[in-house]
Every structure is written in structure tokens, then in C-alpha cells.
């Protein structure tokens, strides 16, 4: 049996916090579509301060591609920044508005 790390497909879980004009413009739906296309699991939710949080799990290369999609955003959005932080082991998943 091949270990995930040996195959270059280790599973990671990352939290992306996106600022800018992101709520109300289809941002969470874009995040879900991009994540599903990359076979990632997780979800997205609007934060009370106007940012969007995306937590995703999957191979590192797929998470990197999701990061690129999040930095671009949908047509009506304006992404000012994407802060990436690994999720600590045992951190509970947020109560997502949109799951993928």
C-alpha cells in the first residue's frame, strides 16, 4: 500500500479568509463550484465583518488551485486579500452556509 505522503497526495485542511466586496456577489457559490471541480471537501460562510471564510480539505496541489480561484473571485466581486491559515488538528469545522 502506498502512503498518501509517498504518492505526493497528502491531504491538508486549510482556512482561507477573503476580504473585499465578497458577500452578496456569488462568492460562496464560486468557491463551492471551484472546490467541487477540484474534488475538495469543506464549505464557505459569510463572516459578520463582511469577509468570507472558506475551509477546504484535499491534496495540497488542489488547495493551491482553489486559492487562485478565490483570489480572482466572481465577476461582481472585488477581492482585496486572501489570508491562508492551516487548520489545527481537532479544530471544529465552522457551520457552513454553503457546503461542498
Rosetta silent file (secondary structure, phi, psi, omega in degrees, C-alpha in Angstrom):
SEQUENCE: XXXXXXXXXXXXXXXXXXXXXXXXXXXXXXXXXXXXXXXXXXXXXXXXXXXXXXXXXXXXXXXXXXXXXXXXXXXXXXXXXXXXXXXXXXXXXXXXXXXX
SCORE:     score description
SCORE:     0.000 S_00000001
   1 L     0.000  139.094 -178.852    0.000    0.000    0.000 S_00000001
   2 L   -94.705  128.447  176.451    1.259    3.472   -0.884 S_00000001
   3 L   -70.406  142.574  179.034    1.186    6.100    1.831 S_00000001
   4 L   -53.592  -41.638 -179.518   -0.531    9.362    0.774 S_00000001
   5 L   -63.669  -38.009 -179.355    2.649   11.298    1.594 S_00000001
   6 L   -67.064  -30.954 -178.041    4.754    8.978   -0.573 S_00000001
   7 L   -85.276   -3.908 -178.073    2.458    9.495   -3.547 S_00000001
   8 L    77.903   16.579 -177.191    2.613   13.309   -3.239 S_00000001
   9 L  -119.693   36.677 -178.621   -1.113   13.449   -2.457 S_00000001
  10 L   -62.304  142.443 -178.123   -1.084   14.225    1.259 S_00000001
  11 E   -88.787  131.652  176.657   -4.379   15.600    2.498 S_00000001
  12 E  -124.417  161.382  173.667   -4.372   19.041    4.071 S_00000001
  13 E  -126.981  125.317 -178.388   -7.055   21.233    5.541 S_00000001
  14 E  -127.732  150.469  175.109   -6.760   24.989    5.037 S_00000001
  15 E  -111.679  127.964  176.800   -8.759   28.023    6.073 S_00000001
  16 E  -114.729  127.184  175.353   -8.974   30.925    3.630 S_00000001
  17 E  -115.168  119.053 -171.344  -10.360   34.260    4.846 S_00000001
  18 E  -110.135  128.756  178.693  -11.248   36.537    1.954 S_00000001
  19 E  -114.395  159.511 -179.562  -11.746   40.279    2.269 S_00000001
  20 E   128.192 -153.169  175.150  -13.139   42.815   -0.159 S_00000001
  21 E   -91.514   83.580 -174.585  -16.519   43.039   -1.867 S_00000001
  22 L  -118.652  -29.149  175.611  -17.293   39.364   -1.441 S_00000001
  23 L   -78.680  144.634  174.456  -20.664   38.864    0.280 S_00000001
  24 L    80.167   11.249 -178.324  -23.768   39.070   -1.883 S_00000001
  25 L  -125.679   17.156  179.710  -21.982   38.657   -5.242 S_00000001
  26 L    84.011   16.983 -176.127  -21.972   34.861   -5.656 S_00000001
  27 H   -65.726  -45.896 -179.287  -18.616   34.405   -3.960 S_00000001
  28 H   -64.464  -37.086  177.659  -19.578   31.372   -1.848 S_00000001
  29 H   -65.202  -40.956  176.400  -21.156   29.695   -4.885 S_00000001
  30 H   -61.916  -43.914  179.321  -17.959   30.272   -6.877 S_00000001
  31 H   -59.968  -42.662 -179.990  -15.900   28.812   -4.038 S_00000001
  32 H   -65.967  -44.232  178.636  -18.142   25.736   -3.923 S_00000001
  33 H   -61.033  -46.097 -179.478  -18.015   25.201   -7.711 S_00000001
  34 H   -63.061  -43.155 -178.977  -14.224   25.543   -7.778 S_00000001
  35 H   -66.116  -42.820  178.462  -13.794   23.213   -4.794 S_00000001
  36 H   -61.981  -41.130  179.192  -16.127   20.567   -6.229 S_00000001
  37 H   -62.825  -26.790  179.807  -14.254   20.677   -9.557 S_00000001
  38 L   -96.541    6.737 -178.534  -11.045   20.013   -7.603 S_00000001
  39 L    58.489   38.272  175.793  -12.636   17.190   -5.533 S_00000001
  40 L   -96.427  156.122  174.037  -12.183   19.120   -2.296 S_00000001
  41 E  -115.412  158.475  178.389  -14.496   18.929    0.696 S_00000001
  42 E   142.796 -142.763 -179.560  -15.439   21.715    3.086 S_00000001
  43 E  -177.516  178.633 -178.606  -17.555   24.812    2.857 S_00000001
  44 E  -137.708  147.542  176.208  -17.862   28.572    2.849 S_00000001
  45 E  -148.287  151.461  173.620  -19.641   31.066    5.043 S_00000001
  46 E   -77.893  134.833  174.698  -20.123   34.802    5.349 S_00000001
  47 L   -92.784  157.976 -176.866  -18.488   36.278    8.434 S_00000001
  48 L   -63.892  -22.205 -177.626  -20.175   39.035   10.445 S_00000001
  49 L   -92.355    9.579  176.908  -17.479   41.531    9.461 S_00000001
  50 L    94.140   -2.160  175.828  -18.142   41.220    5.699 S_00000001
  51 L   -91.229  168.824  175.518  -15.408   38.721    4.899 S_00000001
  52 E  -118.253  134.975  176.440  -15.933   35.175    3.618 S_00000001
  53 E  -107.130  131.057  175.587  -14.333   32.135    5.249 S_00000001
  54 E  -122.996  125.901  173.939  -13.617   29.030    3.173 S_00000001
  55 E  -116.632  125.020 -176.076  -12.363   25.835    4.816 S_00000001
  56 E  -134.987  150.855  179.839  -11.292   23.127    2.392 S_00000001
  57 E  -132.250  136.772  178.447   -9.655   19.726    2.645 S_00000001
  58 E   161.604 -166.989  179.872   -7.804   17.761   -0.010 S_00000001
  59 E   -64.415  146.087 -177.221   -4.454   17.442   -1.773 S_00000001
  60 H   -55.629  -41.334 -178.352   -2.109   20.422   -1.451 S_00000001
  61 H   -64.237  -33.992  177.994   -1.973   20.999   -5.219 S_00000001
  62 H   -72.541  -37.485  177.323   -5.785   21.237   -5.363 S_00000001
  63 H   -65.255  -35.626  176.542   -5.847   23.656   -2.412 S_00000001
  64 H   -64.051  -40.261  178.422   -3.307   25.827   -4.243 S_00000001
  65 H   -67.941  -38.350  176.074   -5.599   25.925   -7.295 S_00000001
  66 H   -61.688  -41.795  178.785   -8.572   26.795   -5.077 S_00000001
  67 H   -56.557  -41.501  178.454   -6.536   29.659   -3.626 S_00000001
  68 H   -62.810  -42.747  178.919   -6.052   31.038   -7.144 S_00000001
  69 H   -64.867  -39.755  179.756   -9.792   30.855   -7.827 S_00000001
  70 H   -66.550  -35.749 -179.557  -10.552   32.566   -4.508 S_00000001
  71 H   -68.984  -27.528  178.695   -8.089   35.366   -5.259 S_00000001
  72 H   -83.718  -48.007  179.533   -9.868   36.046   -8.570 S_00000001
  73 L    72.117  174.475  177.066  -13.461   35.704   -7.325 S_00000001
  74 L   -74.563  169.821 -173.723  -16.629   36.030   -9.413 S_00000001
  75 L   -54.926  -41.391 -175.333  -17.163   38.860  -11.886 S_00000001
  76 L   -85.689   -1.931 -177.634  -19.038   41.180   -9.490 S_00000001
  77 L   -88.948  167.833  169.784  -16.614   40.729   -6.596 S_00000001
  78 E  -136.686  108.943 -178.650  -13.529   42.683   -5.592 S_00000001
  79 E   -92.621  117.018  178.381  -11.021   40.577   -3.687 S_00000001
  80 E   -89.679  -27.332 -179.420   -8.710   42.701   -1.544 S_00000001
  81 E  -172.602  152.263  174.466   -6.930   39.809    0.116 S_00000001
  82 E  -128.282  113.844  177.896   -6.891   36.107    0.867 S_00000001
  83 E   -98.217  128.386 -176.928   -5.335   35.106    4.176 S_00000001
  84 E  -111.523  131.891  177.884   -4.412   31.417    4.377 S_00000001
  85 E  -141.244  131.903  174.982   -4.023   29.557    7.631 S_00000001
  86 E   -64.302  148.057  177.236   -3.714   25.834    8.256 S_00000001
  87 L   -89.413  128.885  179.867   -6.470   24.441   10.419 S_00000001
  88 L   -68.642  146.425  175.783   -5.140   22.928   13.611 S_00000001
  89 L   -53.522  128.975  177.548   -5.819   19.252   14.311 S_00000001
  90 L    90.148   -8.857  175.586   -9.068   18.996   16.223 S_00000001
  91 L   -63.076  130.603  178.417  -10.374   22.435   15.205 S_00000001
  92 L   -71.456  149.307  175.230  -14.102   22.052   14.592 S_00000001
  93 L   -72.514  143.839  177.123  -15.413   22.882   11.137 S_00000001
  94 L   -67.184  163.261  174.812  -17.485   26.054   11.030 S_00000001
  95 L   -79.340   97.167 -171.576  -21.231   25.895   10.486 S_00000001
  96 L   -70.162  143.924  167.663  -21.095   26.445    6.736 S_00000001
  97 L   -76.022  -39.377 -178.811  -23.602   28.490    4.729 S_00000001
  98 E  -130.412  122.440  176.886  -22.532   26.507    1.635 S_00000001
  99 E  -102.216  152.598  175.545  -21.015   23.027    1.794 S_00000001
 100 L  -140.544    0.000    0.000  -19.044   21.320   -0.937 S_00000001
